[in-house]
């Protein structure tokens, strides 16, 4: 993966759809490259699982439950 060669220590990545699939994989790749990761998705319990994996990899994770298809939730997220 392209992130294998990156060193992201001291950076923060914001990953949407981070509760499963490609989003979860991208969140993990950023964490393994050294970034702290802000995780956004609708499923809070699945986000917590991703956050636990990121913490185990040695990075910090911030869980942000939000449905980004909702303009109200996007506004509340900021």
Beta strands, then each sheet from edge to edge (+ up, - down):
strand 1: 12-16
strand 2: 36-41
strand 3: 61-65
sheet 1: 1+ 2+ 3+
end
